[in-house]
Amino acid sequence: MKTNKKSNSVFIVPTLVSNQAMVNAPENYSYRLIDVNGRVIESGRGVLGTNNIEMSNKSAGLYFIELIGVTSKEIKRIIKQ
């Protein structure tokens, strides 16, 4: 597995969210949403293209999202307002 290969990177827009985190993915992927204490609070799968992860039911604060595709693996920060 290649990590953070630029041409196949998965990314989140925006980093600052209130209701949804938008993931733009170049391939199908799985994800884990992790709180600041390292607990996995949600996991799921997404498909090629734009996907939304519901954040409205989460408390305000800092989260990490681990995105795992066939050719890439990335961890990004999300700040929930």
N, C-alpha and C positions, 0 to 999 in steps of 0.2 A: 504494500500500500504506500502510495506517495503522499506526503503531507504538505499541505499548502502549496501545491503546484499552481502557479499563477494563472495559467490558461484555463484551469478547471476549478477555480476557487468558488466557494459558496459564500454569499454575503448577505447581510441583513441591512435593510433600509427601513426606517431610521434606527439609530442606536437609542435615541430618546423616544419612548413610547408611552401612550396612555391606555389605549384599548387593544391594539393589535401590533405584533411585530411582523413585518413583511420580510419574507425570505425569497430571494431571487436565486434560483439554483440551476446550474448547468446540467444536472442529472438528478435522478431519483436519490433520496437520502433518508436517513433516520436522524432523529434529534433527541437530545436530552436537555431539559431546562433545569438548571441547578441554582440553588439559592446561595447566599454568601457563606453559609455554614457547610456547604458541600453536599447538601441533601438533594437528591434528584426528586423534583416535585412534579415533573411531567415528562412524558416521552411520547414519541409518535413518529410518523413517517410523512414525507412530502414527495412531490413529483417534480419533474423537470418544469421549470418556469417559475411563476410567482405563486407563493403560498402564504397564507396568513396564520399566525399562531395567536390564539386568543389570550390576552393579558388582562382584560378588564376584571377578572376574578382574582387577580394576584394583588398582594399588598405592594405599596410603593417601596422602591428600593432597588438595589443592584442585583442583577441576575447574570448568569453565564449560560450560553447555549452552545452545546457541542453538536456540530453538524458533521455527519459521517456519510460520505458518498463512496462510490466504488473507487474513485481515483483521488479522493481528497478527504482530509479530516481537519476541521477548524473549530476553534473555540472563540466565541465573540461575546462582548459585554452588551447587556441591555440594561438601560436605566428606566424603570417604571415610575412614571409620575404619579 
